[in-house]
Amino acid sequence: MNARVNLTMGPVEWGILILLSAVWGGSFFFVGVAVADVPPLTIVLVRVGLAALVMQMALPLFGLRMPTDWKALRAFLIMGFLNNAVPFSLIVFGQTRIASGLASIFLAATPIFGVLVAHFMTDDERIKPLRVLGVAFGFAGVALMVGEDLSGGIEGTLLGQIALLGAALSYAFGGVFGRRFKGMGIEPVQTATGQVTASTLLLIPAVILVDRPWTLPMPSTGTIASLAGLALLCTSFAYILYFELLKRAGAMNLLLVTLLVPVSAILLGVLFLNESLSAMHLVGMALIATGLLAIDGRVFRKITAAREIS
């Protein structure tokens, strides 16, 4: 029998959630520092490569070994492509054109895309009326933020925003594809290790052909520290927090992290990268947050229940 998940989060669960959001918010800050010295694909390869090395060494601590059958390896390759290689590359490219705080807001749209992808690609996650409302609010927020920069043309910040939305969509497909690992008897930590390892293998040829990193100047100490933080904190350590919270509080509570990540990303960007956001971007974030709360549903159900009692 599976262990019962505590859907009501206590102080420990909230602490993990806040720490996870701060760590993931920090990834936008680290990328914002690194893109000044290192090309996007190289940043992504360092991120997943170091994370893969650490997680492969840590796997025995969980009493696990990596599956070696072709079915599992093929699934890791697809998951690594959808959930790491593509979105990480698009995020870093996007941050060459837009601020890290704004990038985090666009990534907050991931669950909105996830609802749509799950509706069309699964049999048990159909859209319900409240989720339709959530998707509508979310896309209204995205449209509001994108619309503000349409006058800059496709070569301006708009291209960066499109890249971030592409990353969110890729994450959504990755989330739906990742459901199959449970049925394959593969533990979440094995899935995380397999996908970063697979994405490392996928990215090596692209980095050699496109970036030719051996021709690049030596990055600064700050950039090296940022790359290490991106790999060790925002990937390896973040996955440990992610799966611990998933075990303790369930998948629905994990949705709340997407509301908190932009907060830490924006604060770090403003404090250390001299970034700023317009009022329209903040309004867009508020609409996305409202959409995510509707998709989650608990706040609206509590309001409805309170009205019925009164």
ZIWO-V528457 format. One record per pair of residues at least 4 apart in sequence whose C-alpha atoms are under 8 Angstrom apart, sorted by sequence separation. I is the first residue (numbers start at 1). J is the second residue. If there is no record, write none. Layout:
<<I;J> <I;J>>
This chain:
<<9;13> <10;14> <11;15> <12;16> <13;17> <14;18> <15;19> <16;20> <17;21> <18;22> <19;23> <20;24> <21;25> <22;26> <23;27> <24;28> <25;29> <26;30> <27;31> <28;32> <29;33> <30;34> <31;35> <32;36> <34;38> <35;39> <38;42> <39;43> <40;44> <41;45> <42;46> <43;47> <44;48> <45;49> <46;50> <47;51> <48;52> <49;53> <50;54> <51;55> <52;56> <53;57> <54;58> <55;59> <56;60> <58;62> <59;63> <60;64> <68;72> <69;73> <70;74> <71;75> <72;76> <73;77> <74;78> <75;79> <76;80> <77;81> <78;82> <79;83> <80;84> <81;85> <82;86> <83;87> <84;88> <85;89> <86;90> <87;91> <88;92> <89;93> <90;94> <91;95> <92;96> <93;97> <94;98> <95;99> <98;102> <99;103> <100;104> <101;105> <102;106> <103;107> <104;108> <105;109> <106;110> <109;113> <110;114> <111;115> <112;116> <113;117> <114;118> <115;119> <116;120> <117;121> <118;122> <119;123> <122;126> <127;131> <128;132> <129;133> <130;134> <131;135> <132;136> <133;137> <134;138> <135;139> <136;140> <137;141> <138;142> <139;143> <140;144> <141;145> <142;146> <143;147> <144;148> <145;149> <146;150> <149;153> <150;154> <152;156> <153;157> <154;158> <155;159> <156;160> <157;161> <158;162> <159;163> <160;164> <161;165> <162;166> <163;167> <164;168> <165;169> <166;170> <167;171> <168;172> <169;173> <170;174> <171;175> <172;176> <173;177> <174;178> <175;179> <179;183> <180;184> <181;185> <182;186> <186;190> <187;191> <188;192> <189;193> <190;194> <191;195> <192;196> <193;197> <194;198> <195;199> <196;200> <197;201> <198;202> <199;203> <200;204> <201;205> <202;206> <203;207> <204;208> <205;209> <206;210> <207;211> <208;212> <212;216> <219;223> <220;224> <221;225> <222;226> <223;227> <224;228> <225;229> <226;230> <227;231> <228;232> <229;233> <230;234> <231;235> <232;236> <233;237> <234;238> <235;239> <236;240> <237;241> <238;242> <239;243> <240;244> <241;245> <242;246> <243;247> <244;248> <245;249> <246;250> <249;253> <250;254> <251;255> <252;256> <253;257> <254;258> <255;259> <256;260> <257;261> <258;262> <259;263> <260;264> <261;265> <262;266> <263;267> <264;268> <265;269> <266;270> <267;271> <268;272> <269;273> <270;274> <271;275> <277;281> <278;282> <279;283> <280;284> <281;285> <282;286> <283;287> <284;288> <285;289> <286;290> <287;291> <288;292> <289;293> <290;294> <291;295> <292;296> <293;297> <294;298> <297;301> <298;302> <299;303> <300;304> <301;305> <302;306> <303;307> <304;308> <305;309> <306;310> <9;14> <35;40> <38;43> <59;64> <60;65> <67;72> <68;73> <79;84> <80;85> <81;86> <82;87> <83;88> <84;89> <95;100> <98;103> <127;132> <152;157> <153;158> <154;159> <181;186> <182;187> <186;191> <206;211> <207;212> <208;213> <219;224> <228;233> <229;234> <230;235> <231;236> <232;237> <233;238> <245;250> <246;251> <249;254> <268;273> <269;274> <270;275> <277;282> <293;298> <294;299> <59;65> <67;73> <119;125> <120;126> <152;158> <181;187> <182;188> <207;213> <269;275> <270;276> <293;299> <294;300> <118;125> <119;126> <181;188> <246;253> <269;276> <293;300> <35;43> <95;103> <118;126> <119;127> <149;157> <150;158> <246;254> <34;43> <94;103> <149;158> <245;254> <115;125> <181;191> <116;127> <31;43> <91;103> <115;127> <146;158> <242;254> <146;161> <115;131> <115;135> <112;134> <113;135> <112;135> <112;138> <112;139> <109;138> <109;139> <259;289> <109;142> <259;292> <48;84> <106;142> <255;292> <44;85> <255;296> <44;88> <252;296> <44;89> <192;239> <41;89> <44;92> <40;89> <43;92> <189;239> <41;92> <189;240> <40;92> <40;93> <122;176> <189;243> <106;161> <113;168> <114;169> <117;172> <121;176> <188;243> <109;165> <113;169> <117;173> <35;92> <107;164> <114;171> <103;161> <106;164> <107;165> <110;168> <114;172> <118;176> <97;156> <98;157> <106;165> <109;168> <110;169> <113;172> <114;173> <117;176> <35;95> <97;157> <107;167> <108;168> <31;92> <35;96> <103;164> <107;168> <110;171> <111;172> <114;175> <97;159> <98;160> <106;168> <110;172> <114;176> <32;95> <97;160> <98;161> <31;95> <32;96> <96;160> <94;159> <95;160> <94;160> <32;99> <93;160> <94;161> <32;100> <94;162> <31;100> <94;163> <93;163> <94;164> <29;100> <28;100> <91;163> <28;101> <90;163> <91;164> <90;164> <28;103> <28;104> <90;166> <91;167> <87;164> <90;167> <25;104> <87;166> <88;167> <87;167> <86;167> <87;168> <87;170> <86;170> <87;171> <83;170> <82;170> <83;171> <82;171> <83;173> <82;173> <83;174> <82;174> <83;175> <79;174> <79;177> <79;178> <84;195> <72;184> <83;195> <84;196> <80;194> <81;195> <85;199> <76;191> <80;195> <84;199> <85;200> <79;195> <80;196> <77;194> <80;197> <81;198> <85;202> <76;194> <77;195> <80;198> <81;199> <85;203> <67;186> <76;195> <80;199> <73;194> <77;198> <81;202> <76;198> <77;199> <66;190> <65;190> <77;202> <64;190> <66;194> <59;189> <59;190> <148;280> <59;193> <145;280> <144;280> <145;281> <56;193> <144;281> <55;193> <145;284> <144;284> <52;193> <52;194> <141;283> <142;284> <141;284> <52;196> <53;197> <111;255> <140;284> <141;285> <51;196> <52;197> <141;286> <141;287> <142;288> <49;196> <140;287> <141;288> <48;196> <49;197> <52;200> <140;288> <48;197> <138;287> <139;288> <108;258> <137;287> <138;288> <48;199> <49;200> <108;259> <137;288> <138;289> <48;200> <138;290> <108;261> <137;290> <138;291> <108;262> <137;291> <138;292> <45;200> <136;291> <134;290> <135;291> <104;261> <105;262> <134;291> <135;292> <45;203> <104;262> <133;291> <134;292> <45;204> <134;293> <102;262> <134;294> <135;295> <101;262> <104;265> <133;294> <134;295> <41;203> <45;207> <104;266> <133;295> <131;294> <132;295> <101;265> <102;266> <130;294> <131;295> <41;206> <42;207> <100;265> <101;266> <130;295> <131;296> <41;207> <100;266> <101;267> <131;297> <130;297> <101;269> <42;211> <100;269> <41;211> <99;269> <42;213> <39;211> <101;275> <100;275> <102;277> <99;275> <101;277> <99;276> <38;216> <50;228> <54;232> <102;281> <109;288> <112;291> <47;227> <51;231> <105;285> <108;288> <112;292> <38;219> <46;227> <47;228> <50;231> <51;232> <55;236> <111;292> <37;219> <49;231> <50;232> <54;236> <37;220> <47;230> <48;231> <112;295> <43;227> <47;231> <51;235> <52;236> <46;231> <47;232> <51;236> <37;223> <48;235> <34;222> <47;235> <33;222> <34;223> <33;223> <34;224> <34;226> <33;226> <34;227> <31;226> <30;226> <31;227> <30;227> <30;229> <31;230> <30;230> <27;229> <27;230> <26;230> <27;234> <26;234> <23;233> <24;234> <23;234> <24;238> <23;238> <20;238> <20;241> <20;242> <16;241> <17;245> <16;245> <13;245> <13;248> <13;249> <21;257> <25;261> <29;265> <17;254> <20;257> <21;258> <24;261> <25;262> <28;265> <22;260> <25;263> <26;264> <27;265> <17;256> <18;257> <21;260> <22;261> <25;264> <26;265> <29;268> <9;249> <17;257> <21;261> <25;265> <29;269> <33;273> <7;248> <8;249> <32;273> <5;247> <6;248> <7;249> <18;260> <22;264> <26;268> <5;248> <6;249> <7;250> <21;264> <22;265> <5;249> <6;250> <29;273> <5;250> <7;253>>
